Amino acid sequence: SGGGAATGAAAAGSGSSDPGGSDEAPGRPAAGATVTIGYVTDVEGNRHFWDEYVRISSVLDRDPSAGSVVLRDGCEFVFGGDVVDKGDGDLHVLRDIVQLKRAYPDRVHLIMGNRDVNKIRFAHELERPNREDQPARTGEPVCEAWWSDVTPPCRSEAQRLRWMLHHTMGSQVPCTFELRRSELARDAEEADARARAERAAGVQGTGASDEGKAVVFSLGTLFTSVLGKDAGRSRTGGAPTSGELALAEAGGDLPPVSDEEVVSSFVRSVGPGGLMRTYLELAQIGAVLGDCLFIHGAISEECMRKVPPRHGTVPVRDVSGRGFRDAPGGLLGWIGELNRFAAEEVASWVAHPHGEPSRARAWAEEGGYGGRGGEGLVQYGMGGIPMTLGNAGPGGKRSVKPNPTVIYATWFHHGAPVTPPRPVVDYVAAAGVNTILTGHQPIGDTPVVIPAGSSPAPGAARAGGAGGKESVSTVTVVAADTSYSNNVRWLDPEGGLPADGPAALDPKAVPKRYVTAEGKARPVVTDGGNRGQAVLEVVVQMDARVRFGRAGGSGPGASWGNADAADDGTETALMPMRGSPDDAPVEPTRVSVHGVLSDGRSYQYSLPARPTPDATALQGDDGDPYVGRALEGGWIVRAPLPPARGSAGERTYVLTRGQGYDMFNLEVPEGTLRDWFAAQATKE
């Protein structure tokens, strides 16, 4: 189930996994039933983005009375990783997502991102035993992270945490430390307002001890919201002080949130029952749902099949890069092995929260695999492995070699998508997977669709006659990290669009504008932090029989898999399908995207259907004909836009070109786009 890397997810509640919504034989899909899977990734603590996502979601709703997020019947939800770091709602988003997983353990799937696994370091490095008493390292420059040349300014926990976030966790802008302070203050103010309202109404109730759970006890509400933990506690982590109680009863102003309270919030998040620890206990590296694979990063030829070394298989904090092994069993076996590795690493971290007990130094000072305390998982979440032990010191970063990791790998090079190589496509397609949904790399305000074809599909024959072509394996990547969407710049070429295509357009030389849905120029929005107004959801609609597996081939009499089939590549028992005959036509999986652009306009589209081996033909609308196609100059078609309201004109398309983290949007009428592709085809 969804807890492939969990250490105790099954005990955290239950939810029906019957996609047919029937009370008969729960968990068994009805013939003809469709499972709807909602996907979002890289929220990074942005409260505005997350709340907007829930509002537009096809699978989630927020209960207006309880305030909790609920999953609709017949639906599943996948969160693609990077839950925290750059927004003012880390705790808010974590509470919602952890609560969802606990409520629907078989239908909610959480993926580990690099910004998630690196939080293990909070336990390693904050409040580390005896760190203050370690002897000075005479003759050796002090640099407390092997990949950074910036030394912490002092040894206070608040200063160290600021340094960790800014210089070693990629949280430079905005300041995550101050965002957490703001969130704690806002939560306290909201809870105080509720407490006053309850006192005025004479409401009394009981507290709740579960982290993140709503409470109605007037004072408990205040302290639970501040801590995100046990009701009736103060911001400092103990019982409410007499001063706090008197302040709450008197309805006075709340004191400012101190540095110590901010540090304590981060430390508690990775402690027993903490939200960040719970997320990692419930999450996994990859999930295979039917013919779709969900990962945070990408699959490169270097990381494909590779399973990281575990403790005991290599020396502690080994930086040789050796010890990786090839997983058997194809893609499903590999994902299963990665999830077992993650589960073991999280369990080791829980047992040894400060890292490898045989080493005085924190993992961040040395790096490498083989240590206990979750160190291997932290290393797997990074793009490089240090070449040698020891610190680089101020003035120069230590040289590194590539780390074969699916968490940190990317499908992009300098902002431009790279087509998956043939061996990767073959490897993925051989497992029956034809769509990979991923995040990690910010790519503007809409997803990037990357289609790839490769070798002949298993069992495919060459078409007869002259000019016949082989049927090929096809895989489509949908990359959906829009965390820098507020930085998108819209191009407004002087003199109109070029007749022969956009190749000659230099994005940095063309005038830029930001537009509203009404077409009025305005500067980039400030609401929503680095996301602006942009929000999106990827929706997968999948035949229930594809989602839950099939055994015995594709002919008549074959049986369909268990509705509780694991998403981590492990084998599960099979049960007969109920309903119509087993040889009923299988609907192809459909992937669609809907959302809002950085300028506030809405869009939606469907990709061409990917037929399953049982589908004899594509059925219904074959999806948008342009999304994912590339034009000369690095321009990629991203999304169609409907004609302006009240206009009889044609629809337009958004094209994007990336240059590093800079993304440039260009709006093109459909007729012009059609002409550009025709002109490009004549050149080819």
N, C-alpha and C positions, 0 to 999 in steps of 0.2 A: 504494500500500500504506500501511501504518501510518505511514510516515515522510514524510508530506506536507510537514512543515516541517523535515525533517532535512537536515543538510548532509553526512552520511556514514553514515546508518543502514544502508544496504544492505550495507555491508562488515562489519557487526558480527554475523555469524552467520546462520543460516538455520533455518527451521522449516517443516514441512509445513503447507500451508493447505488440505488436502483434508478437508472436513467429513464426508465419508462414511467416512473412515478406510480407504480402499481403496488398494492399491498400484497399481491400474490407473489410468493417465492421471492422475498426481498433480495436484491443483489443480482438477480438474473435478468438480463436485458430482454425486452420484448422484441419480436421480429419487427423490423421497420422503425425501431426507435432511433432517435438521434441524440447524441451527447453533445452539448454545447460547452466548449472550454474557453474561458476568458483568460487572457494573458496580459500582464503588464510587468515592467522591469525597471530597475534603477530609479526608484522613487527618491532615494537618498535623503530621506527625512523631510521632504517638501510636503508640508501639511496641505497647502492649497491644491497641489497637483493630485495628491492621494484622494482628498475629498471630492475633487472634480471627477477623478476616475470612477469612484464609487457611484457618483451621480449619473454618469453616462453608461455605466457598465451594463452589459447584457446578462451578467450572471450574478451580480451582487446588488444588495439593497441595504440601506441603513434603516434600522428599526427606529421610527421617530420617537417612540416612547422610551425605549431602553438606551438608545444611542449606539447600540452594537451593530456590527455588519453581519448580514445573514447571506447565505448562499441559496440560490433558487433551486427548486427541485429539477432533477434531470441535468444539472450543470456541474462543472468542475472549475476550479480556479488554480492557476499557476502563477506564482510570483517568482520572477527571474533573478532575484538577488540584488545586492547593494541596497539594503533597506534604510540605511542611515548615512549621515555625514554632512550634508550641505544645506539642510533646511532647518526650519524652526519647529519641526514636529517629529523628531526622532522617536520620542516616547509614544506619541499619539499613533503614529503609523505602526510601531512595533506592537502596541496593545491590540490594535485592530487585527493585524495579521496573525499574531500568536493566538488570539481568541478564535479566529476563523479556523486555524489548523486544529485547535483543541475541540472545537464544536463539530468539525467535519473531517476527521483524520484520514478518511479514505478518498475524499474528493477535493482536498486542498493539498497542493504540492509546493514546497518551498525549496528554492535553489540557493546554493551558497555562492555569493559573490566575493570578490577580493576585499571589498569594504566591510564584509561581514566577518570573514575569517581573521582579518588582521586585528579585530577587537579582542581576540584572545590575549594580545599583548598587554591590555590593560591589567589583567591579572598577573602577567609576568613582571611588569615594570612599575606599577603603582603600588605603594605600600609593600614593596619587596622586603622581606626580612633581612635585616643587617646591612642593607645597601649603604646606609649612611656611615657604617663602621668599617667598610672595606678600606684597606690601606691604599694610599696614593700610588699611582703607577708611575714611578719615577722613570724619566727617560722615554716614556711612551706617550704620544699625544692621545688625548681622550676624545673619542668620537663614539657616541653611544648608539649609533645605528650603522651597520656596515655599508649601507647604500647612501648615507648622507654625510656631507662634510661640514654640517652645522652642529656645533656642540651646544647642549642645553645651557641657558644662561646661569642657572643656579640649580640647587638640589631640592627646592620646594616642590611639593606634589603638583600644585597649580601651575607653576612654571614648566615643569616637566610635561604635564598633560598638554599645555598649549603647544609646546615644542613637538610633541608626538603627533598631534593633530595636524599642525601646520607643515612640518618638515618631513614627516615620515608616513603620513596617511593620506596625503593628497587633499587636504581640507584647507587650502590656503585662503580661498575666497568662497563664501564669506567665512568669518571666524566661528568655527563650530563651538568653541568654548563659550563664546558670548551668546550664541543662538540657544545653547542649552540653558544658560542662565535666564534668558527671556522666556523659554518654554516653562521652566519651573515657576517663574513669577506669574506667568499667565495662568497656568494650571491652578496655582494657589488663589489667584484673584477670582477665577471662575468658581472654584470650590467654595470660597468664602461667600460669594454672591448667592450660591445655592443654599449654603448653610443659613444665611440671613433670611432668605425667602422661606425656608422650612421653619425657622424659629417664629417668623411672623405668622405662618399658617398653623403653627402648633403641631407640625409633623414630627413624629418620632419613628425610628426604625432600628434595624440591626446592621452592624458592620459586616464586611466580608473580608476574608483574609487572602483570597486569591489575588495575585498581582494583576492590575489592570481591570479588575471587575468593578462594575458600578456599585456604589453604596448609597444608602439613603440616611444613615445616621449623620446628624448635622455636623458634629465636629469630625467624625470619621471621614466625611466627604472631603473636608478641607485637607486633612493630613494624607489621605490616600492619594488625592490628586497631586499633591506636592511630590510625594515619593514614588507613586506608581507601585506601591507595595502595601504592606499590612496596614489595615485601617487602624486609626488610633495612634499612629506614630507621628513624631515630629519631623521637621525637615532634616534634623541632624541624625536621624536613624533610630532614636530611642523613643520612649514614651513621651507624649507632649509635656513640655515644661509648664510650670504654673503660670509663667508669663504668657506662653502661647495660648493656654486655655483662657486666661483672663482677657487676652487680646481678642480672641474669637468671640467670647461671650459679650464683650463690650462693643464688638463691631468696629474696632479700630483698624487703621491702615496696617497692612502687613509690612514687616521689615524687608529691606533689600535682600536678595539672595546672595550669600557670601561665596567667595572662591571655594571655601572648604565644602560648602553644600554642592557646588557644581562638581567638584572632584568626587565627592561621595556618590553622586548620582551615577557617574560613569563607572565607578568601582562596583556599586551595587548591581549595575546592569549585567555584569559578568559573574556575579556571585550566585550562591544557591537561590533558585527561584527568580533570578534576574531576567529581564526581558531579552537581553541580547544572548545570554547563555541559553535560554529556552529556545530562541529562534534557531541557534546552531544545533541544539539537541534534536530539533524537529526537522531540520533541513537536510538536503543531500546535494551531491555534486551534479547529478544529471537525472532526468526523468524521461522515460519512454512511454508515451501514451498512444497506443495504437500505431499509426504510421507517422507520428510526430515525435521529435526529440527536442527536449528543452535543456539548454545549458546556459551558463552565464557568458562564457567567452566564445571560443571557436575551436575547431578541430584542424590542426595542422598535420602535415605528414610526420613532423617530429614528435608530436604528442600522441598521435593515433596509436591505440592499443597499449600505451605505456601506463603502468601502475607504479606509483612512487614507492620507494623503500619504506618499510616499517621499522620500528624500534627492534633492535636485535639482529637485523639483516645487514646493517652497515654500522661503522663506528658512530658514536654519538657526534652529532653535528657534522656529519660528513659532507664535504663540499666537492667531492670528486665528480659528481654527476653519475657515478656508477650506482648500481643497485636497482635501477628501474627494470621491470620485467614486462614481457608481453602477456596480455591477458588472453586466455583461450575463449572460444565461444563467440567470436565475432563481436559486433557492436553491443549486443545485449550483455554478453559476458563481461565486456570491458566496463560498461556503465555500472554493472553490479559490483565489480571489483573496486571501482573508484568509490562507490557509496559505502562499501564495507570499510575501506581505508578511512574515509571521513568519520564513520561511526566510531571506529577504534581510536582515532585521534581525539575526538571530542570526549570520549570516555576517559582517555588518558589525561586530558586537560582537567577534567573534573576531579580526578584522583590526585593530580599534581598541578594545582593552579598556578604555581610560580615557575613552571617550566622544569626542565631536566634537573633533578635534585642533586646530581653529581657535579654540577657546574655552578660556580659562584656568579659568573656573569650571566646576564639575561641573554636570551636567544638573539635579540636584535643586535648585539655586539659581535656575534660570530656567524650566525646563519647556518644553513645546512639542514640535512635530513638526519633521522636516526635518534633524535632526542625524544624524551617523554614530555608530557605536559602540553600536547597538541602542537608541538613545534613543527612537525612534519606538515601539518595542514596549513600553518601560517606560511611555510616555505612554498608549498604547492600553490598558494594564492598569489605568488609574486612572479614577475616576468623574468627574473634572473637568479642565478645561483652565484655566490661569491667564489672567486677563483682560488683564494687562499684564506687561511685563518688570519685573524688579526684585524686591526682597524686601519682604514685608509688615512684617517687623521685630517685635520683642517687643510684645505687647499687642494684636495684631490679625492675623487670618489674611487673606491676600489673597483678594479676591473671585474666584470661578471661574464658568465656564459649563459646562453639561453636556457630557460627552464621549460621542460616539455609539459606544459600545463594547459588543461582545457578551461580553467577558470580565467586565466589572464591572456590567453591567445586572442588574436583579433582577426576579423575578416577584412581589415582596411589597411591601407598604406598611405600615409600623409593625407588622410581624409577621403581617399578614393577606394571604393570597394574592389576587392580582389576575388576573382572567380575561384571557388574551391577547386583544388587540383584533382585530377582524374583518380588517383588512388583513394582519396578521401571520399569522393562521390561513390566509387565502387563499393567501398567498405560500408558506407551508410546504407546505400540502396540494397545491398545484399541482405540486410536485416529487415527489409520491407519498410524502411523509413524513407519518406520522400520530402519531408519538410523539417527544417531545423529552425527553432525559434530561439533567439539569443539577444543579449544586450551588451553591456560592458563599455563599448566604444560610443561616445556621443556623436550623433550623426545628423544634427539639425532638428527640425520640428515635425518631421514625419518619418516613418520607418523606411529603411532601405530594403528593397527586394532584390536578391541576387540569385538569378537562375543559373543552373549548371547542368550540362549533359556530359555523359562519359561513355563507358564501354557498353556493348550490347547487353540488354537486360538478361538476367538468367533465363535460359530456355528460349530466347528470342531467335528467330531465323531471319536470314536476309531476304528482303522482298525480291520476288522474281522479276526478270526483265531488265532491260538496259536502264541504267540510272537508278536502280533500286537502292534503297537505303536500309541500314540495319536499325532495328528498334533499339534505343539506348536507355540506360538508366538515367533518371533525372532526379535532381535534388534541388529544392528551393530554400534559400536562407532568407529569413525575415529578421532583420536586425532592428531593434525597437528602443534603443536608448536615446531618448530626446532630452537628456538632462541639461544640455546647453542651448535649448531652443530659443531662449530669450536673446541669444547672441546672433541669430540668423539675420542676414541683411538681404533685403529685396532689391534687385537690380531694376533700373529704369533707363534702358538704353536711349540715348539721344538719337533722334532720327528714326526710331522704330527698330524692329527686329530685323536682323540680316536675312536675306532671302535664301541663302544656301546653307543655313545652319548656324549654331551658336559657337562653333569652334574658335572663331576669331575674337570672341568676347573675352576681354580681360576683366574678371570680376573686380579687381582692385582699382581699375581705372574707370569703370562705368558708374555713373551716379546711382546713389542708393536711396531708398525710401522705405518708410514703414506706413502701411495703410490700414485703415479700419474696414469693416465690411461695407461701409458706405462709400469707400474710396477716398476718404479725406486723409491727408498726410498728417502724421503725428510721430513723435519720437517713440523709441522702444518703451514698452510698458514696464512699470516697476512692480506691479502686483505679481505675486507668484515667484519672487526671487529669480533664480537663474532659469526657471521654466517659463515665466511669463504666462500668457493665456493658454499655451499649448497643452493639450492632453490627448491621449489616444488609448484605444483598446484594440488588441488583435483577438479576433474571434475565430475559433476552429469549430466547425460543425462536422461531426464524424459519426458514421454508422456505428451503432452500439456494438455490432459484431466485430468491426475493425478495432474499436477501442479496447475491447476486452479479450481479444486474442482468438485464435482458431487453431485446432489440431486436426491432423489427419488429412491435410491437403485441401484443395478447393473444390472438389467434385461433390456430387450428391452424397449425402450421408455423413459428410464431415461434421464434426462437433465444434461448438464455439466455446471459448474459454470462460473462466471464472470472472464474474463481474467484479470481484475484489482482487483482480490480477495485480501483482506488484508492478510498480513503475520503475524499479531499480534493476531490472534485468534478471531477477531471480525467477526460477520456474515455479509455477503454481499448478494446483490440480485443476482439471477441466470438468465442466458440467455440461449436459446437453442444453441446447437452446430451446426455449419454450416459444410457442407461437406457430408461425407458418413454416413450411418445409425449409430444410437447411440450404437448399439450392436456390432460395429466393434471391433476386438481384441485389447486389450490394451497392449502396450509394457511394460515389466517390467523396473523399474528404474535401471540404471547401474551407478556404481561409479568406477571411475578410478583415478589413481595417476600417475603423471610423474614429473621428476625433475632431479636434479644433487646431487650426494652424496658429503660429505665433502672432498673426495679425487679427485673430478672432474669427476667421471664417471656418465653417464646418466642411468636412469632406468625408467621403466614404467610397469604398471600392471593394470588389472581390477579385481574387486571383483565379486564373484558369484552374478548373478542377483537376486534381491528380487522380486518375482512375486506379482503383485497387486491382489486383490480379483477377478479381471476380467480375469487375465491371466491363461490360462489352463495349460501352461507348460513353463519352461524356454526356451528361444529362443536363438539360436546361441551359441557362446562360453560361457561356464559357469564360466569363470573367473579363476584366479590363484588358484591352489589347496592347496597351502601351506601358503600364506600370512595370518598372524593373528593367526596361530597355535602355540601352546606352547610346548616346550620340557622341560624335567626335568632340574632342575638347574636354572629356571627362564629365559631361553632363548626363545625369541619370533622371529618368522620369519617375517622380515620386507619387503624385496623387492627382486625380481629376477634381475639378471644381465645377459646380453647376452654373448655368448662366445667372447673371445678376437678377435679383428679384424684380419681377415685372418686365424683364427683358426677353425678347424673342431670339436673342443671339445664341451662338454656339457656346458649348462649354469650353473651359480652358484647362490647362494642365500646369502643375508646378514641377519645374525641373530644378535640380540642385547640383551644384559643383562644390566639392570640398577641397580646402587647402589647409591641411593640418586640422586644427579645431575650428577654423573659420568656415562657415557654411553660407553659400550664396544661393538665394532662390530667384528663379526667373519664371514669370507667368507667360504662357504661350497659348494662343488659340489652337483648338484641335486641328483646324484646317492647315495651319502653319506647321504644326508638329507632323502631320501626315506628309506634307511636302518635304520636310527635312529628312524624314526617314526614307522617302522615295529617292531623294537626291543622294543620300548616303548609300543606298542599295546599288545605284548605278556605278558608284565609285568602286564598290567591292566586286 
